[in-house]
């Protein structure tokens, strides 16, 4: 009986630790960005936010700035943006045009 109780106790403890590990994982999907051109580095820091990139697609956890500011910062640092999502909000054509007005096309040559 003691063995069964010890086994159940260790099983419950393991499941509790496993559940807390899943909660501790960072959320990297709040911002989703598609760039006009691929980036070579998989990790990009833009305005203090770490973006994980794969080709021309980047994602990051939520930051403290408004989505339009984050988009403009991404465009300035990584080049023109073709789509930008912050949470459930997609930037429309007019907002993307304002975002891309900040794009620095000279950085495309350096990356």
N, C-alpha and C positions, 0 to 999 in steps of 0.2 A: 504494500500500500504506500509506503514511504517512497519507494522508487517511482511509482506512477505519479505521485504528487510532485516529486522533484522534476520528473520529465515534463509534466504539464506546466510547471512554473518556468522552466527554461524555455519551453516552446512559446509561452505567452510573452516572456521577456524578449525573445528573439523577434517575434512579430511586432512588438512595440518599437524596437530599435529599427527594424526594417521600415516601418511606417514613418518614423521621424526622419529617416534618411531621405525618403522621397519628398518630404516637405522642405528639406534643407536645400534641395537642388535649385539653382537659379532659374528664373523665368527669362528665357532669351527670345520669346516670341511676341512681345508687345509691339515693337516696331518691326515692320517687314518692308524692306526697300528693294526695288529692282533698279539697277543702274543701267545706263545706256552702254557702258563698257565694263568688261570684267576687271576686277582688281587682282593683283598678284598675291597680296598678303591675306591670309585667312582671318587674321585678327586686326581690326582697325579701331582706334580710339577717336571718337568724334565728340567734342564738347563734353569730355569726361565720361562718356558712355562707351562701353566696349561692344562693338559690332562683330559678330561672327559672320564671315563671308564665304561663299562658295561660288566662284565665278562672278556673276553680276548680281547675285542675290545675297542680301545681308539681313541679319536679324539681331535684335538687342532687347534687353529688358527695359522696362519703363524708366524714363528719366524724369527730371523735375521741370523741364522746359515745355512750352507749348509745342504741339506737333509741327506747326509751320516753322518754328525756329529750328527744331531738330532737322527737318527736311532741308532747310536752307543751309544748315551747317554741314549736313552730309553732302549736299551738292557742291559746297565750297571746298570740302576736303577730298571727296572721292569722284566728283564729276556729275554730269547731268543725271537726273532721276527720272525714270519712266513710270514708276508707280511707287506710292508711299502709303502704308497703312499704319495707324496708331490705334491699337486695340481693335475696336469694330469700325473705326472711322477711316474711310479711304479719302485721300485728297482728290478733288476733282480737277478738271483740266485747267481752270483758272488758278487754282491754288498751286498746282504743279508748275505752271508758267512762272508764278512769283517765286516759287522755290528754286527753279532753275535759273532765274535771273542772277542768283548768287553763285552759280557754278563757276569754278575756275578751270577753264579748259587747258591752261598751261600745266596743271598738275597731272593731266592725263599722260603727258610725255614722260614725266618723272616716275610714274608708278609702274 
